[in-house]
Amino acid sequence: MTVTRFAPSPTGYIHVGNLRTALMNFLIARKESGTFILRIDDTDPERSKEEYVDAIKQDLEWLGLTWDRVERQSARLDRYAAAADKLRDMGRFYEAFETPTELDLKRKKQLNMGKPPVYDRAALSLSEAEQEALRAERGAGVWRFKLNQERIEWTDGILGDVSIDAASVSDPVLIRGDGQVLYTLASVVDDTEMGVTHVVRGSDHVTNTATQIQIIEALGGNVPRFAHHSLLTGPQGESLSKRLGTLSLRDLRAAGVEPMALLSLMARLGSADPIELRSEMEQLIEGFDIERFGAAPTKFDSNDLYPLTARHLQSLPFEAVEEHVRATGVPADLGPLFWEVTRENITTLRDLEAWWLMCRDGAQPVIEDEDREFVAEAMALLPEGPYDRDSWGSWTTAVKDATGRKGRALFMPLRKALTGQAHGPDMNKLLPLLQNIRAKG
């Protein structure tokens, strides 16, 4: 059975980069009727916050990315300790005591000599007495996994055939000196014990994948099918790293972006297929193919979300937005007409408030000097409300007969006088919603 996972760290809010990973893993699992695991990477007690765990769940629920079960890495520390013991027994795990400064000096020396800046495994030559002396002086060391220095190869779901020389990679630190288990070990143990079959993540994890494959094999696990998606850039190709904080899902939600607009974009962005607005999750699941995605950096522009949001809203019946329309203050009897009138003229649901304020309180009239007499004469012919869908036609016919104006010269000044805008909804439908026509006075 297909098993995928999304493993966010609860150290902040989910942003669009995280979403791409979550969505791809979700779609793979659902397309294969498999299992999608939400795995909270909370092994760092200092930075992990419960409020972010709750926020992650809320954001995924808002998007409809439902999970089959939740796992907490902080509840699995005994499993990581057992794996570490197994690696020690195999001679694949060793303690190292270099300080960050010492490691930096070693890297600089290697670079100056034209060598790759990888850890030189000096700790392997320490005697037990030397190790004890270093522990007494510096405290516990870090624990490194001893790589077999050979080529690590796999067929990537996006990148194709990948081959990395393990000799060009430092033996990875899996446990810090303070005992904290790092992602590289925790992820391998979880993927192995939870039967994860597919792992999709960013291309910045390619080297991690190479080392994790060796750790998986050392622990006797089955290597999942890996796929590494491209990293997102800004619309001009600039790095998004400094902007991701402003591209959190909750910020986009607060800005009025609709879930299906966001999902429709992210399910195709960076693939060979065009962006197509979908109305339901099942359509995204059916049309998803990880092999259609490319390795090149992918441009993301949050402005692209708003035309998709507008188109999505235009397709919705009143029943789908009734609660939001009523929350705006629109009376129940006017709700269906209000939505019919405004949905073609909004970008997000947040725009409804301005439309209702205009309908309820009246707009500031916009009247050109050359139209003042005409508007005054026209307004004098406007009967008292309430109005219906025939009122605009009856009134403008009367104004035409009285003034001789017709076409744009007739309709535009009246629209601007009533709404303060040169463009907008069909006036036959809008006039019945106007509660307070300021130009009348």
C-alpha positions in Angstrom: 0.0 0.0 0.0 1.2 3.5 -0.8 2.1 5.5 2.4 3.3 9.1 2.3 3.9 11.7 5.0 4.2 15.4 5.6 6.6 16.1 8.4 6.6 19.9 9.4 8.5 21.3 12.3 6.2 23.2 14.7 8.5 26.2 14.8 6.4 28.5 12.7 3.5 28.7 10.3 3.2 26.7 7.1 4.2 28.7 4.0 3.8 28.1 0.3 7.0 26.1 0.1 5.8 23.7 2.8 2.4 23.5 1.1 4.0 22.2 -2.1 5.6 19.3 -0.2 2.4 18.6 1.7 0.1 18.7 -1.3 2.3 16.4 -3.5 2.5 13.8 -0.8 -1.2 14.1 -0.1 -2.1 13.7 -3.8 0.1 10.7 -4.3 -1.5 8.9 -1.3 -5.1 9.8 -2.3 -4.6 8.8 -6.0 -3.4 5.3 -4.8 -6.0 5.0 -2.1 -3.1 4.9 0.3 -2.3 6.5 3.7 -1.2 10.1 4.3 0.5 10.7 7.6 0.9 14.0 9.4 4.2 13.6 11.3 5.1 16.5 13.6 8.9 16.9 13.7 9.1 18.2 17.3 12.3 16.7 18.5 13.6 20.2 19.3 12.0 21.1 22.6 13.3 24.6 22.6 11.9 25.7 19.3 8.8 23.5 19.0 5.5 25.2 20.1 2.1 23.6 20.6 0.5 26.7 19.1 2.2 25.9 15.8 1.1 22.3 16.0 -2.5 23.6 16.2 -1.9 26.1 13.4 -0.4 23.5 11.1 -3.6 21.3 11.6 -5.9 24.3 11.1 -4.1 25.3 7.8 -4.3 21.8 6.4 -7.9 21.5 7.4 -8.7 24.8 5.7 -7.3 23.4 2.5 -8.9 20.0 2.8 -5.6 18.1 3.1 -7.0 15.5 5.6 -4.6 13.1 7.2 -5.2 9.5 8.2 -3.2 9.7 11.4 -0.9 12.0 13.4 2.5 11.0 14.7 4.6 13.0 17.1 8.4 12.5 16.9 8.7 13.6 20.5 6.8 10.5 21.5 9.2 8.2 19.6 12.5 9.0 21.2 12.9 5.5 22.5 12.8 4.2 18.9 15.6 6.6 17.9 17.7 5.5 20.8 17.2 1.9 19.8 18.3 2.7 16.2 21.3 4.6 17.5 22.3 1.5 19.6 22.0 -0.7 16.6 24.2 1.5 14.6 26.8 1.6 17.4 26.8 -2.2 17.5 27.4 -2.3 13.8 30.4 0.1 14.0 28.5 2.7 11.9 28.1 5.3 14.7 30.9 7.2 16.4 31.4 10.1 18.8 33.2 13.2 17.6 34.3 16.1 19.8 35.5 19.0 17.5 34.2 22.4 18.3 32.5 24.5 15.6 35.6 26.6 15.4 37.9 23.6 14.9 35.6 22.2 12.1 35.6 25.6 10.4 39.4 25.7 10.4 39.5 22.2 8.9 37.1 23.1 6.1 39.1 26.2 5.2 42.3 24.2 5.2 40.8 21.6 2.9 39.4 24.2 0.5 42.8 25.9 0.3 44.3 22.5 -0.6 41.7 22.1 -3.3 40.0 19.3 -1.5 36.2 18.9 -0.7 35.4 20.3 2.7 34.2 17.1 4.3 34.8 15.8 7.9 38.2 14.1 8.1 37.0 11.3 10.5 39.7 12.3 13.0 37.5 11.1 15.8 37.8 7.5 14.6 41.5 7.5 15.6 40.9 8.5 19.2 41.8 6.0 21.9 39.3 5.4 24.7 41.5 7.4 27.0 41.5 10.3 24.6 37.7 10.1 24.3 37.3 10.1 28.1 39.6 13.2 28.4 37.7 15.1 25.7 34.3 14.2 27.4 35.7 15.5 30.7 36.9 18.7 29.0 34.1 19.4 26.6 31.2 17.3 27.6 29.5 14.7 25.4 30.3 14.8 21.7 28.1 14.6 18.6 27.3 11.2 17.1 28.1 10.8 13.4 27.0 8.0 11.0 29.9 6.4 9.2 29.2 6.4 5.5 30.4 3.7 3.2 32.5 5.8 0.8 30.9 4.6 -2.4 28.5 6.0 -5.0 24.9 6.3 -3.8 22.4 6.0 -6.6 18.6 6.1 -7.0 16.1 6.9 -9.7 14.3 10.1 -8.6 10.7 10.6 -9.4 11.5 14.1 -10.7 15.2 14.4 -11.1 15.7 11.0 -12.8 18.9 9.0 -12.2 20.9 10.5 -9.3 24.4 9.5 -8.3 26.3 11.0 -5.4 29.8 10.0 -4.3 29.6 9.5 -0.5 33.3 10.3 -0.2 32.3 13.9 -1.1 29.9 14.1 1.8 30.7 14.5 5.5 29.6 11.8 7.8 26.3 13.3 9.0 25.7 14.2 12.6 22.6 12.3 13.8 22.6 13.2 17.5 23.9 16.5 19.0 26.0 16.8 22.1 23.0 17.7 24.2 21.4 14.4 23.2 18.9 15.9 20.7 18.1 13.5 17.9 18.3 15.3 14.5 16.0 15.1 11.6 18.2 12.8 9.5 18.0 9.9 12.0 14.4 10.5 13.2 13.1 10.7 9.7 14.8 7.4 8.6 13.5 5.5 11.7 10.0 6.8 11.2 9.9 6.2 7.4 11.2 2.7 8.0 8.9 1.7 10.9 5.8 3.4 9.4 6.3 1.8 6.0 6.6 5.0 4.0 6.7 4.1 0.4 7.1 7.5 -1.3 8.9 10.7 -0.1 8.5 14.0 -1.9 10.4 17.0 -0.7 12.5 19.9 -1.9 15.6 19.6 -4.0 17.6 21.1 -1.1 17.3 17.6 0.5 19.1 15.7 -2.3 22.3 15.2 -0.2 20.3 14.3 2.8 18.6 11.6 0.8 21.9 10.1 -0.2 23.0 9.7 3.4 19.6 8.6 4.5 19.6 5.8 1.9 22.7 4.4 3.5 21.2 4.7 7.0 18.0 3.0 5.9 19.9 0.1 4.4 22.1 -0.1 7.6 19.0 -0.4 9.7 17.5 -3.0 7.4 14.6 -0.9 6.0 13.1 -0.6 2.6 14.2 2.5 0.7 11.2 4.7 -0.3 10.7 6.1 -3.8 12.2 9.6 -3.5 11.2 12.6 -5.6 12.7 16.1 -5.1 10.7 19.0 -6.4 12.2 22.3 -7.5 12.5 25.2 -5.1 10.2 28.2 -5.4 11.6 31.6 -6.4 9.9 35.0 -6.7 8.4 36.2 -10.0 11.7 37.6 -11.1 13.7 34.6 -10.1 14.7 36.0 -6.7 15.0 33.9 -3.6 11.9 33.5 -1.6 13.7 32.6 1.6 13.3 36.1 3.1 9.7 36.5 2.0 8.4 33.1 3.1 7.3 34.6 6.4 4.8 36.8 4.5 3.6 33.9 2.4 2.3 31.8 5.2 -1.0 30.0 4.5 -2.8 32.0 7.2 -1.6 35.3 5.6 -2.9 34.2 2.3 -6.2 33.1 3.9 -6.5 36.4 5.7 -6.0 38.2 2.3 -9.0 36.3 0.9 -7.3 33.6 -1.2 -9.7 30.7 -1.7 -8.5 27.1 -0.9 -9.2 25.8 -4.4 -7.4 28.7 -6.1 -4.3 28.0 -4.0 -4.5 24.2 -4.5 -5.1 24.5 -8.2 -2.0 26.7 -8.7 0.3 24.6 -6.4 -0.8 21.3 -7.9 0.5 22.3 -11.4 3.1 25.0 -10.7 6.5 23.8 -12.1 5.0 21.0 -14.1 4.6 20.5 -17.9 0.8 21.0 -17.5 -1.1 24.3 -17.6 -2.6 25.8 -14.5 -6.3 25.0 -14.5 -8.8 26.1 -11.9 -10.5 23.0 -10.3 -13.6 23.1 -8.3 -13.0 20.1 -6.1 -10.2 18.0 -4.7 -11.0 14.9 -6.6 -10.1 16.7 -9.9 -6.7 17.6 -8.5 -6.1 14.0 -7.4 -7.1 12.5 -10.7 -4.9 14.9 -12.7 -1.8 14.7 -10.6 1.4 13.1 -12.0 4.7 13.6 -10.2 6.7 12.8 -13.3 5.3 15.8 -15.0 7.3 18.1 -12.8 10.6 19.6 -13.7 13.8 20.3 -11.7 14.3 23.9 -12.7 13.6 26.6 -10.1 9.9 27.5 -10.2 8.6 31.1 -10.2 5.8 31.8 -7.7 3.9 35.0 -7.8 1.2 35.4 -5.1 -0.6 37.8 -7.4 -1.5 34.8 -9.6 -3.8 33.6 -6.8 -6.3 36.4 -7.1 -7.6 35.9 -10.6 -8.0 32.2 -9.7 -9.9 33.2 -6.5 -12.1 35.6 -8.5 -13.0 32.9 -11.0 -13.7 30.3 -8.3 -16.0 32.7 -6.5 -17.9 33.4 -9.7 -18.7 29.7 -10.0 -20.2 29.4 -6.5 -24.0 29.4 -5.8 -25.4 31.6 -3.1 -25.7 28.7 -0.7 -21.9 28.3 -0.7 -21.4 31.8 0.5 -24.6 32.5 2.3 -23.0 32.6 5.8 -20.3 35.0 4.6 -22.9 37.3 2.9 -25.0 37.5 6.0 -21.9 38.2 8.2 -21.3 41.2 5.9 -24.7 42.6 7.1 -26.8 41.9 4.0 -30.5 41.3 5.0 -31.6 37.7 4.4 -34.2 38.7 1.7 -31.6 40.6 -0.3 -28.8 37.9 0.0 -29.4 36.0 -3.2 -29.7 39.1 -5.4 -26.7 40.7 -3.7 -24.5 37.7 -4.5 -25.8 37.5 -8.1 -24.9 41.2 -8.5 -21.5 41.3 -6.8 -19.9 37.9 -7.5 -18.8 39.0 -11.0 -17.2 42.2 -9.5 -15.1 40.9 -6.6 -11.7 39.4 -6.3 -12.1 38.0 -2.8 -15.0 37.7 -0.4 -13.5 40.5 1.6 -14.6 42.8 -1.2 -18.3 42.2 -0.4 -18.2 44.5 2.6 -17.4 47.6 0.4 -20.2 46.7 -2.0 -22.7 46.3 0.9 -21.6 49.6 2.4 -22.2 51.3 -1.0 -25.6 49.7 -1.3 -26.6 50.4 2.3 -25.2 53.9 2.8 -25.0 55.2 -0.8 -21.9 56.1 -2.8 -20.3 59.5 -3.1 -21.6 60.6 -6.4 -19.2 61.3 -9.2 -20.6 64.0 -11.5 -18.7 65.7 -14.3 -19.3 69.5 -14.7 -20.8 69.1 -18.1 -23.3 66.5 -16.7 -24.6 68.4 -13.7 -27.7 69.7 -15.2 -28.5 66.4 -16.9 -28.0 64.4 -13.7 -30.1 66.8 -11.7 -32.9 66.5 -14.2 -32.6 62.8 -14.3 -32.7 62.4 -10.5 -35.8 64.5 -10.4 -37.4 61.8 -12.6 -36.3 58.9 -10.3 -39.3 57.6 -8.4 -39.2 56.7 -4.7 -38.1 53.1 -4.0 -38.2 50.3 -3.5 -37.0 49.3 -6.9 -37.1 46.1 -8.9 -35.3 44.8 -12.0 -37.6 46.9 -14.3 -36.9 50.2 -12.5 -33.6 51.0 -14.2 -35.1 50.5 -17.7 -38.3 52.5 -16.9 -36.3 55.4 -15.4 -33.7 55.6 -18.2 -36.4 55.5 -20.8 -38.1 58.4 -19.1 -34.8 60.3 -18.8 -34.1 59.7 -22.5 -37.5 61.0 -23.5 -37.1 64.1 -21.4 -33.4 65.0 -22.2 -32.8 63.4 -25.6 -29.7 61.7 -24.4 -29.0 58.1 -25.3 -26.4 55.4 -25.2 -23.2 56.0 -23.2 -24.0 59.7 -22.7 -27.2 58.6 -21.0 -26.1 55.6 -19.0 -22.6 56.5 -17.8 -23.4 59.7 -16.0 -26.2 58.0 -14.2 -24.1 55.0 -13.2 -21.4 57.3 -11.8 -23.9 59.4 -10.0 -25.5 56.4 -8.2 -22.4 54.2 -7.6 -19.4 56.6 -7.8 -17.9 54.1 -10.3 -17.6 54.0 -14.1 -17.8 50.2 -14.2 -19.7 47.6 -12.2 -22.7 45.3 -12.1 -25.7 45.4 -14.4 -27.7 48.4 -13.2 -31.0 46.6 -13.7 -29.9 44.2 -10.8 -28.0 46.8 -8.8 -30.6 49.5 -8.5 -32.9 47.3 -6.3 -30.1 46.9 -3.8 -29.4 50.6 -3.4 -30.8 51.7 0.0 -29.7 55.3 0.1 -29.2 57.2 -3.2 -27.2 60.2 -2.3 -27.5 62.0 -5.7 -31.2 62.2 -5.1 -30.5 64.8 -2.4 
